[in-house]
Amino acid sequence: MQVEAIYDKGRIELVQRLRLRHDRVRLLVTVPDEEVDHQGNPYNLSPEVLQKAEEMRQRVDAARRAPLPPDDELPEITPKQVERIEAFELRAQMRREQGRPV
């Protein structure tokens, strides 16, 4: 559900009254880029580090946007990969049985 809100000196106020089931609710807020005051380089990183970080960000973004290959073009799963997949599943099952997060 999307609702309109106004940011006012550190507080977010809903425009319309909304009754929520819980007193504390996690929300996702979209802020227009032109409203964000960017601080530039708050950690005083060198230009070389900033350049490497930008290159890494571009590689990650490209990997995220790259389409997945069709299933029939994927290589066959090796026996070692099957063994590892089964080991991860066994570990997750054991954690669930112990009541620990997976």
BELVEN-V992934 format. One record per backbone hydrogen bond with DSSP energy under -1.0 kcal/mol. CO is the residue of the C=O (numbers start at 1). NH is the residue of the N-H. E is the energy in kcal/mol with one decimal. If there is no record, write none. Layout:
# BELVEN-V992934
CO;NH;E / CO;NH;E
This chain:
# BELVEN-V992934
4;15;-2.7 / 6;13;-3.0 / 8;11;-1.2 / 11;8;-3.4 / 13;6;-2.9 / 32;35;-2.1 / 33;36;-1.5 / 36;38;-1.0 / 41;44;-1.7 / 46;50;-2.4 / 47;51;-2.3 / 48;52;-2.3 / 49;53;-2.5 / 50;54;-2.2 / 51;55;-2.4 / 52;56;-2.4 / 53;57;-2.5 / 54;58;-2.3 / 55;59;-2.1 / 56;60;-2.5 / 57;61;-2.7 / 58;62;-2.4 / 59;63;-2.2 / 60;64;-2.4 / 61;65;-2.0 / 62;66;-1.3 / 70;73;-1.9 / 71;74;-1.3 / 78;82;-2.3 / 79;83;-2.3 / 80;84;-2.1 / 81;85;-2.6 / 82;86;-2.5 / 83;87;-2.0 / 84;88;-2.5 / 85;89;-2.2 / 86;90;-2.5 / 87;91;-2.4 / 88;92;-2.4 / 89;93;-2.5 / 90;94;-2.4 / 91;95;-2.1 / 92;96;-2.3 / 93;97;-2.3 / 94;98;-1.5 / 95;100;-2.7 / 96;99;-1.2
